[in-house]
């Protein structure tokens, strides 16, 4: 395995979204901060209800997928299709907006900690107008892989491969293959524990650290990633090698097959051309946004 080096560090920036939910945004924090096929990565985490209680009232999406991963707390999803889903600690919601979905994500608690992530995954042009689809995966259905040094990996998407053992992710078990072939791992390591994982050649990949620090070793150099920073990996190489800092670490490992198409985004709409964005806006205003 040839370990990839870090080519860019994107510090997560404090911002707010929805009706005032406070969060930290790395991918998507500025125009050039995307990594095909990933458009945006938000981390939310607070014990102050004022930072999350207003939630994300009803809003539209078109042209991509949203992946919500809860660590702590309870949110409820409702959409125009009649779906109602409860997202609790450790659970995942994978929503394909396709040609259009109107949904809300509202907290089902008035106090206590709420913590998690939302990732936006682009869709290729051929899939942007397919019917909306929605999958809820409770924590009990997300497989885990124990690491030799005492850490563990939660396998949300893709296949985790460590020391000859392979574990298929929850989304792979719950749906047909996705065209972007995403890898989504939640990795927890003890102090000084090492971690190595293969990466598909040609796929884009990043490490997002949300607890502790890690040192990525590749390309003949070492790069330390601090808490709330995304390390975009170089394209050269077929693996990741890193070591947790003295306080241990927890991070997301994301990788996916690049789409290689133009991206035009206007708020919750992600298409390939400006004309398609204008059409999405018109469809929404005319009330035919989700029509076949």
Legacy VTK file of the C-alpha trace (Angstrom):
# vtk DataFile Version 3.0
C-alpha trace
ASCII
DATASET POLYDATA
POINTS 292 float
0.000 0.000 0.000
1.256 3.461 -0.947
-0.020 5.961 1.625
-1.444 9.241 0.392
-0.271 12.572 1.765
-2.375 15.587 2.761
-2.634 18.148 -0.038
-5.042 20.609 1.604
-6.379 21.348 5.089
-9.839 22.912 5.366
-10.565 24.203 8.898
-14.267 23.971 9.756
-15.838 27.432 9.962
-18.566 28.356 12.462
-21.838 29.203 10.720
-25.577 28.637 11.034
-28.238 27.088 8.845
-31.913 26.211 8.919
-33.714 28.424 11.418
-30.491 29.302 13.212
-28.853 25.978 14.052
-25.209 26.576 14.940
-22.725 24.306 13.209
-19.208 23.991 11.770
-18.748 23.675 7.995
-15.602 22.354 6.313
-16.436 21.162 2.801
-18.701 23.776 1.254
-17.475 26.565 3.508
-16.325 28.469 0.428
-16.700 28.179 -3.341
-13.664 26.008 -3.998
-13.977 23.849 -0.890
-15.586 20.829 -2.539
-14.200 17.377 -3.194
-16.038 15.594 -6.013
-18.447 13.864 -5.353
-18.777 15.508 -1.905
-20.330 18.974 -1.803
-20.606 19.873 1.881
-19.798 18.518 5.334
-21.353 20.050 8.450
-20.693 19.127 12.066
-23.189 20.192 14.716
-22.584 19.685 18.415
-23.863 21.530 21.457
-25.555 21.111 24.819
-27.254 24.508 24.538
-30.814 24.078 23.226
-30.776 27.638 21.878
-28.213 26.448 19.325
-30.468 23.761 17.831
-34.069 24.054 19.042
-35.327 25.942 15.949
-34.159 23.074 13.723
-34.551 22.922 9.956
-38.154 23.746 8.994
-39.627 22.620 5.672
-37.257 23.261 2.748
-36.563 21.818 -0.730
-33.682 19.885 -2.283
-32.939 18.755 -5.825
-30.040 16.998 -7.553
-28.018 15.356 -4.751
-28.111 13.179 -1.627
-28.005 14.156 2.044
-26.509 11.861 4.685
-27.307 12.698 8.310
-25.357 10.828 10.994
-26.370 11.403 14.605
-23.968 10.855 17.481
-26.178 12.236 20.258
-29.732 13.519 20.384
-32.975 12.936 18.524
-34.314 14.548 15.342
-37.371 13.774 13.246
-37.574 13.859 9.451
-40.845 14.582 7.619
-41.220 14.983 3.854
-43.815 15.539 1.142
-43.816 11.804 0.362
-45.364 11.115 3.754
-42.185 9.684 5.257
-41.628 10.209 8.969
-38.333 9.035 10.394
-36.861 9.223 13.874
-33.109 9.714 13.894
-31.617 8.777 17.261
-28.099 8.364 18.678
-25.833 6.485 16.285
-28.430 6.377 13.500
-28.092 7.395 9.848
-30.548 8.822 7.349
-29.577 8.579 3.678
-31.900 10.688 1.540
-31.737 10.881 -2.248
-33.409 14.153 -3.203
-33.326 13.371 -6.925
-35.835 15.484 -8.868
-37.182 16.981 -5.677
-38.061 16.554 -2.040
-39.499 18.993 0.481
-38.670 17.993 4.029
-38.038 19.187 7.557
-35.540 18.051 10.194
-36.671 19.078 13.652
-35.273 18.303 17.119
-37.354 15.983 19.283
-35.804 17.227 22.523
-35.855 20.455 24.471
-32.622 19.957 26.372
-29.483 17.838 26.353
-26.707 17.286 23.875
-27.295 17.177 20.129
-24.340 16.164 17.978
-23.783 14.795 14.498
-22.970 15.443 10.857
-24.623 16.136 7.549
-22.834 15.259 4.324
-24.023 16.266 0.838
-23.142 13.816 -1.946
-23.589 14.911 -5.550
-25.497 12.902 -8.156
-24.428 12.515 -11.806
-26.552 14.252 -14.436
-28.246 10.978 -15.393
-29.586 10.585 -11.828
-30.418 14.144 -10.798
-34.067 13.852 -11.828
-34.794 10.361 -10.538
-37.526 9.905 -7.907
-36.713 10.893 -4.350
-35.808 8.057 -2.000
-35.218 7.800 1.735
-33.581 5.261 4.057
-33.402 5.232 7.865
-30.685 3.056 9.411
-30.787 2.684 13.211
-27.573 2.418 15.212
-28.060 -1.320 15.802
-27.826 -1.958 12.048
-24.503 -0.164 11.553
-21.724 -2.781 11.637
-18.538 -2.289 13.625
-15.024 -3.593 13.181
-12.639 -3.941 16.120
-9.081 -2.732 15.504
-5.970 -4.581 16.720
-4.882 -1.636 18.885
-8.180 -1.394 20.737
-9.980 1.132 18.558
-13.052 0.517 16.426
-14.600 1.422 13.075
-18.304 2.041 12.399
-19.012 1.225 8.764
-21.731 3.471 7.362
-20.957 3.033 3.646
-18.429 1.143 1.564
-16.304 -1.685 2.911
-13.887 -1.401 5.832
-10.759 -3.519 5.319
-8.341 -3.955 8.221
-5.769 -6.751 8.670
-7.441 -9.033 6.174
-10.927 -8.566 7.607
-13.622 -6.888 5.497
-16.945 -5.495 6.772
-19.592 -4.153 4.409
-21.313 -0.904 5.352
-24.899 -0.372 6.425
-25.973 1.543 3.310
-24.555 -1.183 1.048
-26.744 -3.722 2.808
-29.830 -1.493 2.636
-29.819 -0.350 -0.995
-28.650 -0.958 -4.542
-25.072 0.108 -5.374
-24.571 3.882 -5.478
-22.897 5.368 -8.542
-20.407 7.368 -6.453
-19.419 4.186 -4.525
-18.942 6.134 -1.253
-16.814 5.050 1.689
-17.999 6.507 5.020
-16.235 5.320 8.173
-16.359 6.605 11.757
-13.008 5.637 13.318
-12.119 5.879 17.001
-8.510 5.369 18.167
-6.782 5.315 21.520
-3.745 7.425 22.400
-0.951 6.834 19.883
-2.892 4.088 18.074
-2.150 3.643 14.384
-4.628 3.076 11.564
-4.177 2.059 7.930
-6.849 1.562 5.292
-6.826 0.968 1.531
-8.315 3.539 -0.833
-9.567 2.908 -4.348
-7.100 4.441 -6.861
-8.667 7.428 -8.604
-11.183 8.071 -5.823
-11.104 11.329 -3.878
-10.724 11.029 -0.109
-10.538 13.104 3.059
-10.163 12.736 6.813
-12.305 14.899 9.101
-11.122 14.970 12.727
-13.772 15.765 15.338
-12.008 14.595 18.509
-8.297 14.805 19.315
-5.621 14.982 16.642
-4.128 12.650 14.042
-0.858 12.657 12.128
-1.210 11.498 8.520
1.885 9.765 7.169
2.335 9.657 3.399
4.409 10.942 0.527
7.502 11.025 2.714
6.067 13.553 5.155
3.807 13.826 8.183
0.904 16.254 8.572
-1.027 16.812 11.796
-4.763 17.467 11.633
-6.350 19.235 14.588
-9.900 18.918 15.854
-12.510 20.234 13.403
-10.281 20.151 10.361
-10.687 18.280 7.075
-7.539 16.894 5.487
-7.963 16.376 1.742
-5.722 13.547 0.552
-3.503 13.644 -2.503
-4.713 11.606 -5.483
-1.460 9.627 -5.677
-1.462 6.407 -3.680
-3.868 3.665 -2.729
-4.178 3.957 1.033
-4.291 5.996 4.223
-1.892 5.696 7.129
-2.139 7.773 10.295
-1.565 7.803 14.037
-3.716 9.259 16.796
-2.332 11.949 19.070
-1.677 11.634 22.828
-5.362 12.117 23.702
-6.614 9.628 21.130
-8.768 10.615 18.168
-12.067 10.152 16.411
-12.514 10.998 12.756
-14.533 10.389 9.612
-12.862 8.792 6.593
-14.728 9.680 3.398
-13.916 8.570 -0.137
-15.850 8.393 -3.379
-15.733 8.025 -7.125
-15.535 11.484 -8.729
-18.345 12.381 -11.131
-16.312 14.816 -13.214
-19.252 16.995 -14.300
-19.922 20.733 -13.908
-21.463 21.735 -10.573
-23.866 24.667 -10.396
-25.358 25.249 -6.965
-27.967 27.650 -5.709
-28.761 26.992 -2.069
-30.541 23.622 -1.846
-30.404 22.954 -5.601
-27.346 21.326 -7.208
-27.447 20.835 -10.962
-25.082 20.897 -13.973
-26.152 24.157 -15.652
-27.531 27.549 -14.726
-30.599 26.801 -16.844
-31.348 23.713 -14.752
-31.067 25.780 -11.580
-33.497 28.350 -12.981
-35.889 25.532 -13.864
-35.650 24.108 -10.331
-36.484 27.506 -8.865
-39.402 27.945 -11.262
-40.720 24.453 -10.548
-40.622 25.138 -6.819
-42.369 28.492 -7.162
-45.045 26.961 -9.422
-45.737 24.132 -6.997
-44.660 21.455 -9.479
-41.228 21.023 -7.937
-41.682 17.363 -7.098
-43.819 16.409 -10.104
-42.745 13.539 -12.339
LINES 1 293
292 0 1 2 3 4 5 6 7 8 9 10 11 12 13 14 15 16 17 18 19 20 21 22 23 24 25 26 27 28 29 30 31 32 33 34 35 36 37 38 39 40 41 42 43 44 45 46 47 48 49 50 51 52 53 54 55 56 57 58 59 60 61 62 63 64 65 66 67 68 69 70 71 72 73 74 75 76 77 78 79 80 81 82 83 84 85 86 87 88 89 90 91 92 93 94 95 96 97 98 99 100 101 102 103 104 105 106 107 108 109 110 111 112 113 114 115 116 117 118 119 120 121 122 123 124 125 126 127 128 129 130 131 132 133 134 135 136 137 138 139 140 141 142 143 144 145 146 147 148 149 150 151 152 153 154 155 156 157 158 159 160 161 162 163 164 165 166 167 168 169 170 171 172 173 174 175 176 177 178 179 180 181 182 183 184 185 186 187 188 189 190 191 192 193 194 195 196 197 198 199 200 201 202 203 204 205 206 207 208 209 210 211 212 213 214 215 216 217 218 219 220 221 222 223 224 225 226 227 228 229 230 231 232 233 234 235 236 237 238 239 240 241 242 243 244 245 246 247 248 249 250 251 252 253 254 255 256 257 258 259 260 261 262 263 264 265 266 267 268 269 270 271 272 273 274 275 276 277 278 279 280 281 282 283 284 285 286 287 288 289 290 291
